Amino acid sequence: MKTNMTTPRHVVQFVVCAILLLTAPRPVFSAASSAVNGGKDAPKTHVLFMGADISVEKDKMPCRVQDVSETALLVNVNGKPTEVSMDQTAGVLITETLKITETTVTINNLKSEQDYTPEADPFRKVVQGAQMDADRSTDIARSHATAIQRYTGLTQQDVSAAAQGESNTPAKVAAQAAITEAASASSMSMDTPSAFAELAGGETIKGGFDAIRLSFDLSPDKDLIQPFYAVVVQLRNPSDKPGLVRKWAHIKSLPPIKAGSSKKVSFFEGGVPVGYEIQSCTVHVYDHGKELATNLSHNRVSISAEEAHDYNVIEYISANKGQTLKAALVADASVADTRSSLTPAQLATTCYLRVGKDGRVNSMFTDSAAKTPLADPALESIMKSFHFKPAMQSGSPIESTVVIKLGPQKT
């Protein structure tokens, strides 16, 4: 697939934010944030890395790819899942952007090489040329045999008469035909160049690649339920101006992969510029539309869960400039797991949480007036662990109150 690759301005901003996140104080966040982070000794549970968002054009609008089937890319158009046939995609947009993930994938034995489609394979042409030579040799041998048969059937007197230009006797005509055919067969044998020799000595053998062959082994540290991958190759077309590099992508679905298991991935595909050269090759792995870090990911940095939260808040604020929004709980598996450890009375307790600008819970109450602090240590521990996207007012994060009840509503 032909692709375009861009590095938007916000990616540069995010890189700066990431550097500040990992190395500098956080003026936008409360002092409590640093205490929660646990400092440098906090376990590194997440990975910050440079990934790639994949988009295709649908109804003249770029739509981000959410999933991949055998024949189509799945995108959202106005909130509705829509399939875009791979045969109908004129181009794929690859946008580099920083991402965070808890799941990582190990890629080993990555190999990429230039190759030929069957139609352009010069070695196939050599074999075909050799066959042509063999067929031509058979024709020449047959002509030699025919000429010899005709010639040996004549008397010496007939041959001499034909050579001296005597009258057009039947014998002369036959002798002249035999001599002409033998000379023609000899000329074909000596003067016709070999098709095999032409191809074997030609420049086609040395270049003209129009396909790519790639393989690698993939092993995730967690189960992948709905994975797919994208290989992005930066290549050079010999007919382009010096220094110009093109992007080409191959996108393919994968079956579910168990944690710790290894999956061999390989493909062969044409459609690249004839005579291209590979400049670089990157592999991107996704599950449920979310990209996962690999051991080969660019700008990869291991960070703690709290550092990951800080980064996500920075990204959220940057993406919602000028917006006024309510605080929103960042749901993950731990939120659902907490219910199993609580009593019915605890599940029925309504909690009023004061959420700070950094999306962390600063205080907890059991009344809307925020005068009765939550006195249940178990509930307090759980509520304190929750992370939120902070409330926004005209693009700036603000403190707010969020009402939480972990159990079902009473009817």
N, C-alpha and C positions, 0 to 999 in steps of 0.2 A: 504494500500500500504506500502511496505517496503521502508524505507527512509534512507538516510545518511544526517547528518547535520554537517556543518563545520563552523568555525569562522575564516575566512581568516585573514592574517596578515594586509591587508589594512583596515579591520574593526577596528583593534586596532589603526591604524594610524588615521583613521577618528575620533575615539573617542577623541584622543589627540587633533586633529584639532578643534573639536567641543568645547572642554574645553577652548582652546585658543581663539576661536571665541567669546565665551560668557564672558570670564573673563579677557582677556589680550589685550594689544595693537596689532595692525595689521601691522607689519613692511613691509609686502609685498605691502600694499595698501597705497594710498595717504592720506594726512591729510584731504582732502575734504570728504573722506569716512565717517569719524566719524561724521562730521556735518550733512551729509545726513541721517545717521542712526537715528538721533533724540534722541540719548542717551537712558537712561533707561525708559523714559516716552513714547517711541514709542509703539503703539498698537501691541500686540502679535497676529499676524494674521496667523502664521504658527506653525507647530509642528515638532520638530526633534525627531525621535524615532528609536528604533531598530526593523527593519522589517525582512522580509524573502523573498528572491528570490527563485522561484520554477523552477527547471529544470528537464527535462527528457532526456534520451538518444535517439538520432536519428542518424542512420548511424555512430554509435560509437562516437558521439560527443554530449556533453551536450548542450541542447537548452532550453532557458528560455521560460516558459509558458506565452503566451500573452493573452489567453482567454480560456474558458472552455465551452464545450457543454454538452449535456446529456450523450454522449458516448465517447467523445474524448477531448484531450488537444490540443490546437492550439499553434504551435510554428513557428518560422521563420527559415528556412533552406536556406542559401545562398540568403537571402532577399525575399524568397517566402513563403507565408503562407502554412503550412503543418499540417495536422491532425495526431495525434498519439493516436491510440485507447487505452482507459484505460485498456482493456484486454491485450494489448501488452506491457505495461510498466512493466519492471522487477523491477524497483525501481525509486524513486523520490529523487532528490537531493535538500535539503533545505539549503540555504546559508544565514546565518545571516548577515545583513548589515544595516548601518544607512540610514535613508530616511527622506525626508521632504515633507510635504503635507499641503494644505490649507483646505482640506475637512476632517472632522472627523466623526467617527461613534461611537455611544454609544452601548455597549453590556451589557445587563442585564440578570439575571437569568441563568447564565451559569451553567449547571449541566452535569457531566460526571459520568457514572457508569459502572461497569462490568456487563456482561450479558452472556447468552448462545445462541448459534445457536440451532435451533430445534433438530438437530441430537445429540447434546451434552447435551441438557437440562435434568438434573437429575429428575426434577419434572415430566417431561413428561414420563420418564422411570418409575417413581413411579406409575403413573396412569396406564401405560401399565402393570406393575407388579401386580397391584391390580386386573386388568382385568384377568391376567393369573391365579391369585389365585382364582378368582371367577369361572373361567372355570374349574380349577382343582378341586375345591370343588364340582362342579356339577358332574364331572366324578366320584369322590369318592362316592358321595351320590347315584349316579346311580348304582355303583358296590355294595354298601351296599344293595340297594333295590333288586337287582338281586339275591344276595346271600340269602337274607331273604326269597324271594319267593321260591327259590329252597329248602331251608332248611325246611321251613314250609310245603312243599309238601311231606316230607318224614315221615315215621312212626318212632316211638321211636326204634322199633326193627331194622330198616334199619340203623339208626344212630349208635346204639350200635354195630351192626355187622361191620360197617365200622371202628369204633374206635378200635375194638378188632382184626382187621386184618383177618376177616373170608374170605372165598372164594370170588373171583371176580364176584359177582352177579351184574346184572344191578343196583340194588338198592344201592349196596356198592359203585359202581363207581360214581353214581349221588350224593350220600351223601358226598363222599370224595371231589368231585369237589366243592360242595357248601361250605364245611368247609374251603377248601383252598382259595376260592375266598373271603369269609368273612374275613379271617385272613389277606389276602393281602390288602383288602380295609382298614382295621383297621390300618395296618402298614403304608400305604400311608398317612392316616389322621394324625398319630402321629409323623412320622419320617421325612416327607418332609418339609423343611423349607419354610417359606413364602417369596415370591419374594418381596413383599411390605416391610416386616420387614428387609430384607437384604439391600435394597436400602435406607430405611429411617434411618438406623443406620450406613450407610457407609460414607466414607470420601468424596464421590462424591458430596454430598449435600453441603459440606463446601467449595468447590473450583472448579477447572476445568473450569473456565471462558474462553471462546474462542471468545467472541464478545464484542463490546462496544456500548453503547447507550448514545447519547449526544444531548443536546438541549440548545438553547439560544434565546434571543430576540435581534433584530438588528434594530437600528434607526439612519439614517444618517442626518447630518445637511444640506446637499445639495442633489439634485436629483442624484441617481445612475442609469446610463443608461444601462450599460453592466457589471453588477457586478458578481463576484464569490467569494467563500471563501475557505480557507484551514484551517483545524484543524490539528495541530501538537501535537501529544501525546508522551510524554516521558514515557516509560514503562519498567518494569523489568520482565524478563523471569526467573522463579524460577530455571530453569536448567542452567542458566548462572553463571559465576563467580560473587562473591559478588562485588558490586559497578558498574557492567556493566549495562548501560542503553541504551535501543534501542529507535529508533524514528519510529513513524508510522504516516502516513498522510491520511487524507480524503479530497478530493478536489471536489467541486460541484458548478455548475452554479446556478445563482439566477435570478429571473425576475426583471425588472426595479422596483426601490423603490423610492417613493416620499420623499422629504425632510420632516422631522418631523414625518413621519409615522413609524409604527413598523411592523417588519416582524418576524414571528415565524419560527425558523429553527430547525429541528430535524432530526436525522438519526440513523439508526441501521446498524451495519456492522460487519461481521466476519472477519476471516483472521489474527487475532492476535494470538500470542503464547498462547497455552493452559496453564491456571493457572497464567496468567500475573497479574501484579500489576501496577496501574497508579501512576506515580511519579509527573507528571505535565501535564497541557493542555493549549495550546495557540490557539487563533483564529485570523486569518489574513484575512482582507477583501480587495478586489481589484475592481477597476472599469476601464474598457478599459486597463487592464493589469497593472495599476499603483496601488501600495498599499496605503491604507489610514490608518491614525492613528486611534486607538480606545482608549477608556478610560482604557483599560487593557494592552496597548502596553508597552513593557519594555523600560526603560531609556527615558521616555517621557519628553520633555522639550518644553515649549512654547517660541517662538522667534518672532521677528519682521520680516517684509518683507525684510528689508535691511540686517538683520543678516542672513536670509535665502539665500539671494543673495551671501553674503560673503562665506557662507558655500558651496554653489554650485560652486563658482569659485575655492575654495580650492580643491573640489572633481574633478573638470574639469582639473586642473593643475596636480593633482596626477595621473589621468587616462591617461594623454597624455605626459608622460615623453619622451623626445627626439623628440617630434613631432614639425613640423612647420606648423602652421594653421592660417587662416584668422579669424578675429573677426566675431562673428555670433550673430545676434539679438536673444534674448530669447523671443520667441513669447508667448503671453498669451492673454486672452480675452480683456485686456485693450488696446492692440495694435490695435485690430480691432475696438474697440469702439471709438477711437480717430477720426476716419475718419468722423463720423456723425456730429461732432461739428465744422468742418472746411469748409471754403469757397472753391470754385473751384480753386481760385488763390493760396490759401495756399496748397491745395492738389497737385498743379502742381509745387510747389517750390522744387528745388533740394537742399538738405542740406548736408554739409560735416561735419561730427562729429569726433572730436578727442576723441577716446576711450582709457581710461587709463588701466594700468595693472590690476586694480580691476574690469574691465568690466563696469565702469560708464562713462558717458559722461562728459568730462572736459570742452569742448568748442565747439561752433557751428559756421559754416561759410556758406556763399552762393557761395564761389568760391573754386576751387581746390587748389589754392595757399594759402588758409587760411589767406587772408588779409582783407576780408570783413565779419565782424561778422554778424550773424543772428540778425536782428532788430525787428522781429515779436514776441511780448511777448507770444502770444498763442502757436505759433510753438515752441518757445524756451522752454516753460513749458512742452510741450509734449515730445520734444526730450530729455529734461533733465531727464524725468521719465523713459526712456528706459534703460533696462539692457542688457548687452552683455556678451557672453563668450569671454574673451580677446584673442587677437592675440597671437600666440606662435611662438617662434623661438628657435629651438633645445631644446624644453622642457621648456623654460622660458617665462613668460608672458611679452609682450612688448606693448608700445603705438602704435596706428595705426589710420588711417583715414578710416571711413566708410561712403559711399554715401547712403543717404536715400531720397526717394520720396514717400510720403504717398498715392498719388493718382495714377490712371492708367497712363501709358505712352501715350504721344501724338502720333497719327498715321499720 
